[in-house]
Amino acid sequence: MARVGVFVCFCGANIGDFVDVPAVVEEAKKIKEVKYAIDYKYVCSDPGQQMIRDAIVQQRLTSVVVAACSPRMHEKTFRKALSDAGMNPYLLEVANIREHSSWVHQKNKKAATGKSSDLIRMAVAKSIANEQLHEISVPVTKRALVIGGGIAGIQAALDIADARIPVVLVEKSPSIGGKMAQLDETFPTLDCSQCILTPKMVDVASHPFIELLPYSEVIELDGYVGNYKAKIKRKASYVNFDTCTGCGACWLKCPVKVPNEFNMGIDKRKAIYSPFPQAVPNKPVIDAEHCTMLIKGKCGICAKVCEKGSIDYTMQDEIVEREIGAVVVATGYDLWDPKPYEEYGVGRFKDIINSLEFERMVSANGPTGGVPVRPSDGKVPKNVVFIQCVGSRDEAKGIEYCSKICCMYTAKHTLLLHHKVQDSHAYVFYMDIRAAGKGYEEFVKRAQVETGATYLRGRASKIYKKGDKLMVQGEDAQIGQVVEVEADLVVLATAIYPYKDNPDLARLLGISYDKYGFLSEAHPKLRPVETAKAGIFLAGCTQAPKDIPDSVAQASATAAKVCGLFAGDTMKKDPMIAHVNNEFCTGCQNCVNVCPYQAIVTEEIPLGYGFKELRTVAKINEGVCQGCGSCVAICRSMAIDLAGFTDMQIINEIVAI
Amino acid sequence: MTKLTYFPGCSAHGTSEEFDSTLKLVMKSLDVEMEELPDWNCCGATSAHVMTENFALALPLRNLVLAERLPNKTMGIACASCYSRMKSTKVEMDSHPELAKKINSTIVEEGEYHGDVDVKSMLQFFYEDIGTDAIAEKVTYPLKGLKIACYYGCLLTRPKNVTQFDSPEYPMSMDRIMEALGATPTAFDFKTECCGASFSISDTEIVLSLSGTILEMAKESGAHAIVVACPLCQSNLDMRQPDIEKRAGKKYEIPILYITQLMALAFGYPMKDLMPAKHIIPIEPALAHIGEEIETPEEKKKPKKAVTAESEVE
């Protein structure tokens, strides 16, 4: 005979204010199988859990029903309470009377109380048919894949590798370094970006536990947590990295000039190039789209000047496979295209640039030797107008979110401008100064005091050309008047936008992304580095706009998650998965087609009854099955059942109401 | 032959007679048969929507309903303000059927609104329905040498979700039509700034200041004349120009022409058909530039390097 214990939670006022909890307990006591029912202010608290443990022992319960919040919230907590009391944790059922009742029926206490009782009746009925289940052990491949070699990817790779776990770091461009390599100095300490980044880049290249795959892209990911298989395309570099010494003779002599992506197109690079002097690996690649040898079969100069004979025009893209257990996605960001701001004359006026272009100009290794210049005439600007929130916080033309770093880097830019061009003056159009971070507010103040920059609170409304100057109009909301500033150069703090290929990558990995293309975390507060797919983690701006310290912190967090995942030789997995009853399976394979996880294969088993022939039945891969139940629903012979949600349990629930 | 319902608005029959008459000439040349909307009424302009919203919708709606009685599929509107009111009402009615029913019930004797007549400004009609190629074909007297600042004003392309035409900030349709006529549009950054509109009457100082900037910038762009497609813009920039000049202490002497006047001229109509006497600032000196050579700006002379082609070879 079943002996069910029911524990009804007030959840403080969350349930208590809208559901008559004592009445619900009285109602539960009327159920035949319920031997014990009680309410408590917070069942999830330590005394609450103790109550459950005590009742299991004292009342000799056979299953437990907790009527509280969503099982997504505390199912694990209560399951643990059961096992601590020596009971199989899967004999627990949670009746969600908060999200499903009290929160949604706040205006009707009577109905909410009735519904809560119904939910408990269902849970009790289901729990009677609960079976003892045991966690499944799955083997783990202890190797991590990191996608993206910016600062987040670098940090994640180093932290994981330092735990002596092998890492495959895949970077799409010829060098790791990402956006941080393009920066001059970093807020709020004005450390030289390259100086703090390049040692880490070198560490990656020399780390015995890191396999660096530059100029490569992940094109396929199969499998499941702990047992993924990744296909990686290694784009043809046309240079044999094993023999190349990175001497640079090839790119010095190459006659083809192409806008230099690393310098935001301000100057030119060659068709055979290494993106920047500190590149890792410091080996060139040939840009097949522009190399005349590869396009027309004419030239071949680089092969002629290469003393090592490292140039190979016949090289092909290569697909490599790696078995891995976890993935860290760190694809970073793109700058938002400010084209919709037609009132600023973006695209019409040469002397409007974005912040990353400014950053390249003021960089010592930049295309203009560290001095900002006007793209129109090459003159050094005196009056520079910085416009913040271009795209950010603009529902009409841009995007709703705040890009988080623009207030800070603009303040930094005013300082850099002041250092490089001493008789210059900076004007900053801003909406609010968002300087939340250690030393950030102090840094903005320092920049304002040191540079004497004029901060104008308001969005610039228009830019027009007068002579060779740009006139920037906007409202200074603090004096309530339209102001007009004569500028030699205008710098737009364009928004952080997700990396353009994120949606494709998300589909490839089987994870979700938001309406902009940022990859989605599993929980915005409590699981900020995990995705909804087990074993795939997020670091850096791929998830949301972040500055360097936040990106690094998140990257280290992913490393901790990966190390945790790989802590044992096997991984524990929820036993609530599908099982096939071979007696009933007709081998129709409908389940194979509907399974979204490719978890079902077929196998041949003897026909039995003395026959020698074989017959086909479905077979479920325990490691891959996520327990979604699609196969159960499609199976016409009712041969598949889902542990924890058996047909009997569901029928019991329906009968109970 | 294309057919078009014509909504002139009050100004075409009064202050912008030269717009109305040249529009008719141009349409004749372009093989467009215009039929004036019978029994049309005031669009409500700026006055109705400060009274009540329903009133501001009912007035244009009556015109929209009347337009559905004619067989034509498009109604072309001469005045930018009438266009704005009519198009806004159409968008509002089409996206809120319940509201449409409610407003329709106040003008029940005119008939039921179905929303099957499109509303366009004349500029939009020329650009979308006729096209710059067809316009260029009709040109017999190219306006070569004439430098024009194209001024769209605030309503012809705004708000974007209502007009769904050209760019709200830096439109180019009129510039393209001017090029089709042989004229040279200038780089003019003030093409959608406000001219001051009806403040001309209640607080003239506002117009003197706003229209003054437009004239200043048009002059700065090197334009001989400003071309407009809105009667109120024309009136503010032309009629107030002497006061603006007095206030600024300098001479602009820049005539304000309707797009249809220049089209008519390019299509071969004589000067007198442009009704020059209707202008405060004489139009003849500007039009005398037609036939002059225009210096190509220096950057255009040099062969462009690495701008069109992505890469270059030394």
Interface residues (C-beta under 8 A of the other chain):
Chain A: P255 V256 K257 V258 P259 K268 A271 H290 T292 Y341 E342 E343 G345 R348 K462 I463 Y464 K465 K466
Chain B: S167 P168 E169 Y170 A187 D189 F190 M217 E220 A306 E310 S311 E312 V313 E314
